[in-house]
Amino acid sequence: MKVVAQRVTEASVIVGGNRVAEIGRGLLVLVGVAPDDSDADAAAIAEKLSDLRIFTDADGKMNLSVADVGGEMLVVSQFTLLADIRKGRRPSFIGAAQPDHAAPLVQIVADSVADKGIAVSTGVFGAAMRVHLVNDGPVTIVIETSAGAIR
């Protein structure tokens, strides 16, 4: 599983001209799922995202989590994170999980974060989405898992 987490002041998802999700201050989380990813990987990602201290405290140090600042999280599936661009000029997506495997794992990430009391919104799995965000910092973190462990 590969995740890109961006600290934002606001973010939203538009599908078919309609705003389907939006958050204020918090994290926009783009989630790519590989075929061998498991529930344990999704849970590990959710745990790391919930506790990641990338918000600034009163001293200007990255010392607070999204929960600490009363932030929200917008979780969006993005299979293109698993693109293989080693050959040619067209990305290959054979490293991305099929929707029937990926969708439940993306939902586990969202549900596990919500279980920690963090407000979570989601994109629409498989839809053509327009994601709008104001990156705060900018702060962008890439997280990967393998066999339930963060690397």
KEDRENLUM-723346 format. One line per 5 residues: their letters; for each residue x, y, z of N, C-alpha, C. Coordinates in Angstrom, 2 decimals. Layout:
a) X,Y,Z,X,Y,Z,X,Y,Z  ...
% end
This chain:
mkvva) 0.86,-1.16,0.00,0.00,0.00,0.00,0.90,1.22,0.00  0.55,2.18,-0.83,1.29,3.43,-0.87,0.31,4.57,-0.66  0.70,5.49,0.23,-0.16,6.61,0.59,0.63,7.91,0.49  -0.02,8.92,-0.04,0.52,10.27,-0.02,-0.41,11.09,0.87  0.14,11.60,1.97,-0.64,12.41,2.91,-0.18,13.86,2.81
qrvte) -1.11,14.75,2.57,-0.79,16.16,2.44,-1.53,16.96,3.51  -0.77,17.75,4.24,-1.39,18.64,5.24,-2.06,19.76,4.47  -3.35,19.99,4.75,-4.11,20.97,3.99,-4.87,21.93,4.92  -5.17,23.10,4.38,-6.08,24.00,5.08,-7.51,23.73,4.63  -7.64,23.14,3.45,-8.94,22.70,2.94,-8.73,21.78,1.76
asviv) -9.70,20.90,1.52,-9.65,20.00,0.37,-11.07,19.54,0.06  -11.30,19.23,-1.22,-12.62,18.75,-1.62,-12.50,17.84,-2.83  -13.56,17.07,-3.06,-13.65,16.18,-4.21,-14.91,16.52,-4.98  -14.74,16.69,-6.29,-15.85,16.96,-7.20,-16.01,15.76,-8.12  -17.22,15.24,-8.24,-17.52,14.16,-9.17,-18.72,14.59,-10.01
ggnrv) -18.55,14.60,-11.33,-19.66,14.97,-12.21,-20.20,16.36,-11.94  -19.33,17.28,-11.54,-19.75,18.64,-11.27,-20.32,18.87,-9.88  -20.43,17.80,-9.09,-20.99,17.92,-7.74,-19.91,17.71,-6.69  -19.89,18.57,-5.68,-18.97,18.40,-4.56,-19.49,17.26,-3.70  -18.72,16.17,-3.62,-19.17,14.99,-2.88,-18.49,14.86,-1.52
aeigr) -17.41,15.60,-1.32,-16.71,15.54,-0.04,-15.88,16.80,0.12  -15.74,17.23,1.37,-14.87,18.38,1.65,-14.47,18.37,3.12  -13.27,18.91,3.36,-12.78,19.07,4.72,-12.15,20.45,4.85  -11.99,20.86,6.09,-11.20,22.05,6.38,-9.79,21.60,6.71  -9.22,22.16,7.77,-7.86,21.82,8.17,-7.73,20.32,8.45
gllvl) -6.68,19.73,7.91,-6.47,18.31,8.16,-5.53,17.69,7.15  -5.85,16.44,6.78,-5.02,15.69,5.85,-5.83,15.22,4.66  -5.29,15.46,3.47,-5.78,14.82,2.25,-4.91,13.58,2.07  -5.54,12.42,1.99,-4.82,11.16,1.93,-5.18,10.43,0.63  -4.19,10.27,-0.24,-4.35,9.53,-1.49,-3.85,8.12,-1.23
vgvap) -4.68,7.11,-1.52,-4.37,5.73,-1.16,-4.30,4.85,-2.41  -3.13,4.21,-2.60,-2.96,3.23,-3.67,-2.80,1.85,-3.06  -3.53,0.88,-3.59,-3.53,-0.48,-3.04,-2.92,-1.43,-4.06  -2.00,-2.28,-3.59,-1.37,-3.32,-4.41,-2.10,-4.65,-4.19  -1.96,-5.59,-5.12,-2.67,-6.86,-5.01,-2.37,-7.66,-3.73
ddsda) -1.16,-7.53,-3.18,-0.82,-8.30,-1.98,-1.09,-7.56,-0.69  -1.69,-6.37,-0.75,-2.02,-5.63,0.45,-3.16,-6.30,1.22  -3.13,-6.11,2.53,-4.08,-6.80,3.41,-4.78,-5.83,4.35  -5.71,-6.38,5.12,-6.37,-5.60,6.17,-5.34,-5.04,7.15  -4.29,-5.82,7.43,-3.24,-5.37,8.35,-2.51,-4.15,7.79
daaai) -2.29,-4.12,6.48,-1.65,-2.96,5.86,-2.55,-1.73,6.01  -3.84,-1.90,5.75,-4.78,-0.78,5.86,-4.84,-0.27,7.30  -4.85,-1.18,8.26,-4.89,-0.79,9.67,-3.60,-0.07,10.07  -2.47,-0.54,9.58,-1.19,0.10,9.90,-1.14,1.52,9.33  -1.64,1.69,8.12,-1.68,3.02,7.50,-2.58,3.94,8.32
aekls) -3.75,3.47,8.70,-4.69,4.28,9.48,-4.07,4.70,10.81  -3.39,3.77,11.46,-2.74,4.06,12.74,-1.67,5.14,12.57  -0.85,4.99,11.54,0.22,5.96,11.30,-0.36,7.33,10.96  -1.36,7.38,10.10,-1.97,8.66,9.73,-2.60,9.36,10.93  -3.26,8.60,11.77,-3.94,9.18,12.93,-2.98,9.80,13.92
dlrif) -1.80,9.20,14.04,-0.85,9.63,15.06,0.31,10.46,14.51  0.39,10.63,13.21,1.50,11.34,12.59,1.53,12.79,13.06  2.64,13.19,13.63,2.76,14.54,14.20,3.36,15.48,13.16  2.50,16.03,12.31,2.97,16.93,11.26,2.27,18.28,11.29  1.55,18.55,12.37,0.95,19.87,12.55,1.77,20.62,13.59
tdadg) 1.88,21.92,13.39,2.76,22.70,14.25,2.10,23.06,15.59  2.94,23.08,16.61,2.49,23.49,17.95,2.72,25.00,18.11  2.53,25.50,19.32,2.66,26.94,19.59,4.08,27.45,19.35  5.06,26.53,19.36,6.45,26.91,19.12,6.85,26.77,17.65  5.88,26.40,16.80,6.18,26.26,15.38,6.83,24.94,15.01
kmnls) 6.84,23.97,15.92,7.44,22.67,15.66,6.36,21.67,15.26  6.69,20.78,14.32,5.76,19.72,13.95,5.68,18.75,15.11  4.64,18.90,15.92,4.56,18.13,17.15,3.14,17.66,17.45  2.19,17.97,16.57,0.79,17.64,16.83,0.22,16.76,15.71  -0.70,15.89,16.09,-1.38,15.03,15.11,-2.65,15.71,14.61
vadvg) -3.26,15.11,13.62,-4.51,15.64,13.09,-5.58,15.67,14.18  -5.59,14.68,15.05,-6.56,14.66,16.16,-6.27,15.77,17.15  -4.98,16.00,17.42,-4.59,17.03,18.38,-5.08,18.42,17.97  -5.16,18.67,16.66,-5.57,20.00,16.18,-7.05,20.03,15.80  -7.78,18.95,16.09,-9.20,18.89,15.74,-9.42,18.87,14.24
gemlv) -8.44,18.31,13.52,-8.51,18.28,12.05,-9.36,17.15,11.52  -9.50,17.18,10.22,-10.30,16.18,9.50,-9.40,15.45,8.51  -9.94,14.38,7.92,-9.19,13.64,6.92,-10.08,13.35,5.72  -9.53,13.57,4.54,-10.21,13.24,3.29,-9.42,12.11,2.65  -10.04,10.93,2.54,-9.38,9.73,2.01,-9.89,9.49,0.59
vsqft) -8.93,9.43,-0.35,-9.25,9.29,-1.77,-8.44,8.15,-2.36  -9.11,7.21,-3.02,-8.39,6.12,-3.68,-7.66,6.67,-4.90  -6.44,6.15,-5.13,-5.67,6.60,-6.29,-4.73,5.49,-6.74  -5.23,4.66,-7.65,-4.45,3.52,-8.12,-3.20,3.95,-8.87  -3.16,5.17,-9.37,-1.99,5.62,-10.13,-0.73,5.74,-9.28
lladi) -0.87,5.71,-7.96,0.31,5.70,-7.09,1.14,4.44,-7.30  0.53,3.40,-7.85,1.24,2.15,-8.09,1.75,2.03,-9.52  1.82,3.15,-10.23,2.28,3.14,-11.62,3.72,2.66,-11.72  3.99,1.87,-12.74,5.35,1.44,-13.06,5.76,2.19,-14.33  6.78,3.03,-14.21,7.20,3.84,-15.36,8.61,3.48,-15.82
rkgrr) 9.08,2.30,-15.45,10.45,1.91,-15.79,10.65,1.69,-17.28  9.63,1.28,-18.01,9.77,1.01,-19.44,8.86,1.94,-20.23  9.38,2.45,-21.31,8.57,3.26,-22.20,8.10,4.55,-21.58  7.06,5.11,-22.19,6.53,6.39,-21.72,5.12,6.30,-21.18  4.49,5.17,-21.34,3.13,5.00,-20.82,3.21,4.19,-19.52
psfig) 2.65,4.72,-18.45,2.69,3.98,-17.17,1.93,2.66,-17.27  2.44,1.67,-16.57,1.75,0.40,-16.42,1.13,0.37,-15.03  -0.09,-0.13,-14.95,-0.79,-0.18,-13.67,-1.03,-1.60,-13.20  -0.24,-2.55,-13.71,-0.44,-3.94,-13.30,-0.09,-4.16,-11.83  0.63,-3.20,-11.23,0.96,-3.29,-9.82,-0.14,-2.81,-8.90
aaqpd) -1.23,-2.33,-9.47,-2.37,-1.85,-8.67,-3.40,-2.97,-8.52  -3.99,-3.04,-7.35,-5.01,-4.06,-7.08,-6.27,-3.81,-7.89  -6.98,-4.88,-8.17,-8.29,-4.77,-8.82,-9.28,-4.12,-7.85  -10.30,-3.46,-8.39,-11.25,-2.74,-7.52,-11.88,-3.58,-6.42  -12.20,-4.85,-6.70,-12.86,-5.67,-5.67,-11.94,-5.94,-4.47
haapl) -10.64,-5.84,-4.67,-9.68,-5.98,-3.57,-9.35,-4.62,-2.95  -9.20,-3.61,-3.79,-8.75,-2.30,-3.33,-9.82,-1.53,-2.55  -11.04,-1.53,-3.05,-12.10,-0.72,-2.43,-12.30,-1.02,-0.94  -12.38,-2.29,-0.54,-12.55,-2.56,0.89,-11.37,-2.09,1.74  -10.15,-2.15,1.19,-8.98,-1.73,1.96,-8.94,-0.21,2.12
vqiva) -9.33,0.51,1.09,-9.42,1.97,1.22,-10.47,2.32,2.27  -11.57,1.58,2.28,-12.62,1.83,3.27,-12.14,1.49,4.68  -11.33,0.46,4.82,-10.78,0.13,6.14,-9.92,1.28,6.65  -9.12,1.89,5.77,-8.32,3.04,6.18,-9.25,4.13,6.73  -10.27,4.47,5.96,-11.20,5.54,6.38,-11.92,5.18,7.67
dsvad) -12.43,3.97,7.76,-13.18,3.55,8.95,-12.30,3.49,10.19  -11.07,3.02,10.02,-10.15,2.92,11.16,-9.77,4.29,11.70  -9.60,5.25,10.80,-9.32,6.62,11.23,-10.54,7.19,11.96  -11.72,6.97,11.40,-12.96,7.46,12.02,-13.17,6.84,13.41  -12.77,5.57,13.56,-12.89,4.90,14.86,-12.06,5.59,15.94
kgiav) -11.07,6.37,15.54,-10.23,7.11,16.49,-10.83,8.48,16.80  -12.03,8.75,16.30,-12.70,10.00,16.60,-12.35,11.15,15.65  -11.70,10.85,14.56,-11.33,11.87,13.57,-12.41,11.90,12.50  -12.89,13.10,12.17,-13.90,13.23,11.10,-13.26,12.87,9.77  -13.91,11.95,9.05,-13.38,11.45,7.78,-14.42,11.61,6.68
stgvf) -13.96,12.12,5.54,-14.75,12.14,4.32,-14.00,11.30,3.30  -14.70,10.84,2.26,-14.05,10.02,1.24,-14.44,10.48,-0.15  -13.55,10.15,-1.08,-13.88,10.34,-2.48,-14.82,9.22,-2.90  -15.06,9.10,-4.20,-15.92,8.04,-4.74,-15.03,7.04,-5.46  -14.93,5.84,-4.91,-14.04,4.84,-5.48,-14.36,4.60,-6.95
gaamr) -13.34,4.66,-7.79,-13.49,4.36,-9.21,-14.01,5.50,-10.06  -14.42,6.58,-9.45,-14.97,7.71,-10.21,-13.85,8.60,-10.73  -14.15,9.33,-11.79,-13.25,10.39,-12.25,-13.48,11.57,-11.30  -12.47,11.88,-10.51,-12.62,12.90,-9.47,-11.72,14.09,-9.76  -12.20,15.25,-9.37,-11.38,16.45,-9.35,-11.13,16.74,-7.87
vhlvn) -9.87,16.70,-7.51,-9.49,16.91,-6.11,-8.88,18.30,-6.00  -9.50,19.11,-5.17,-9.02,20.47,-4.92,-8.41,20.50,-3.53  -7.26,21.17,-3.40,-6.64,21.26,-2.09,-5.80,22.52,-1.99  -5.65,22.95,-0.76,-4.68,23.99,-0.44,-3.69,23.33,0.50  -2.50,23.01,-0.04,-1.47,22.33,0.72,-0.89,23.33,1.72
dgpvt) -0.82,22.92,2.96,-0.37,23.79,4.05,1.09,23.49,4.37  1.96,24.39,4.05,3.37,24.23,4.36,4.27,24.57,3.19  4.33,23.80,2.13,3.64,22.53,1.94,4.27,21.40,2.76  3.39,20.51,3.22,3.85,19.31,3.92,3.21,18.13,3.20  4.05,17.26,2.65,3.60,16.06,1.94,4.46,14.90,2.38
iviet) 3.82,13.82,2.84,4.51,12.64,3.38,4.07,11.42,2.59  5.03,10.58,2.20,4.73,9.32,1.52,4.92,8.19,2.53  3.92,7.31,2.61,3.95,6.18,3.54,3.70,4.91,2.73  4.48,3.87,3.01,4.29,2.58,2.35,4.23,1.49,3.40  3.50,0.42,3.08,3.45,-0.73,3.97,3.85,-1.98,3.22
sagai) 4.27,-2.94,3.99,4.56,-4.27,3.46,4.29,-5.24,4.60  3.40,-6.17,4.36,3.04,-7.18,5.37,2.64,-6.53,6.71  1.88,-5.43,6.64,1.36,-4.78,7.84,2.35,-3.88,8.54  3.56,-3.74,7.98,4.59,-2.89,8.61,4.83,-1.65,7.77  4.99,-0.53,8.44,5.28,0.72,7.76,6.76,0.72,7.36
r) 7.01,1.20,6.14,8.41,1.37,5.72,8.57,2.68,5.02
% end
